[in-house]
């Protein structure tokens, strides 16, 4: 009985091994539904992802490329003529190899129903000239209300996009070679669909890479330009509350300034000098008192009386 069971188990194992050996090979790139595709050659192995500190997707190292930083700036200035200033900014950007992104001029109403021009302009200029551009914009401004600069390091994202682009280009190249070897329509369609997918990804990645490169090469400068009249104080029937408040605040500042100055003089000069003077007066008083007691006529008389009695 035991021998029979053993023979049956061995027979079952042999039949299972034969079935596995006869199973069809898994087909590559079989992502579509419908009719099965013929076996295809595998793509070349891609470089493994390095999870180290200096690794970015695809094995690229950030240290191997120049750092990519996107720099932008925002300004809010007050000028005499907003429209002329915006034209000046546009011409300056074009002369440096940049361009105008947007420009908007509008009217705003201030006190006494006075309408004055204002505007917004955004330009792109070479990143290496950003500091010079900001200085020129602020050069003839009546007042700079706000200035903000920002920088974004996109080196890691940029290198990762390059790695993904290389992977898709290698896959597209291999698929093109495979497509030339296929003759059956089903196989050609399947390989062609995969090739189209990788080419689409290549175009998307190239667009993202170009965006990073252009954004890093050309800095965006946004400027809000206001007219000088917007700084005029509020006036009601000849009375300017802002002026009165300013005068009161200035008087308060002058008071504290004078009080602090007095305390400084008191601690540094008056008190030490007073102590020195008081010390000298005390010494002189003690010396005068000693001399008075020593050489006073009454003292001399008292010293002579005992001698006279002895005689």
Secondary structure, DSSP 8 states (H G I E B T S, - for coil): -HHHHHHHHHHHHHHHHHHHHHS----TT--SSSS----------------STTEEGGGEEGGGS---EEEEEEEEEEES-HHHHHHHHHHHHHHTT-EEEEEEEEEEEEGGGEEEEEEEEEEEEEGGGHHHHHHHHHHT-SEEEEEEEEEEE-HHHHHHHHHHHHHHHHHHHHHHHHHHH--SHHHHHHHHHHHHHHHHHHHHHHHHHHHHHHHHHEEEEEEEEEEGGGGS---BTTB-HHHHHHHHHHHHHHHHHHHHHHHHHIIIIIHHHHHHHHHHHHHHHHHHHHHHHHH-HHHHHHHHHHHHHH-
